[in-house]
Amino acid sequence: MNVSVVIPNYNGEEILEKNLPKVIGSVGDAEIIVVDDCSMDGSLKVLGGFKQKIKIVKNEKNLGFSSTVNRGVKEAKGEIIILLNTDV
């Protein structure tokens, strides 16, 4: 059974630095997709440090939470999709 974890992000640089390593260490071989909603902080730089372990999807403009989540779900390949906020 394949699992995908979809994480929407908007200006979550500090939260990503703190929590993303824990997510990566907890999900085994699950696919992790982080959809950045046109952040204006250093989120993309932080995500770039994990690019070997996650898939990064970048919105060209801010689409809002629901559209960002939907984009991540469309990219997911897993049979089961887990939606996870950056602050969890």
Sequence and secondary structure as in RCSB ss.txt:
>XXXX:A:sequence
MNVSVVIPNYNGEEILEKNLPKVIGSVGDAEIIVVDDCSMDGSLKVLGGFKQKIKIVKNEKNLGFSSTVNRGVKE
AKGEIIILLNTDV
>XXXX:A:secstr
  EEEEEEESS HHHHHHHHHHHHHHSTT EEEEEE S SSSHHHHHHTTTTTSEEEE SS   HHHHHHHHHHH
   SEEEE  TT 
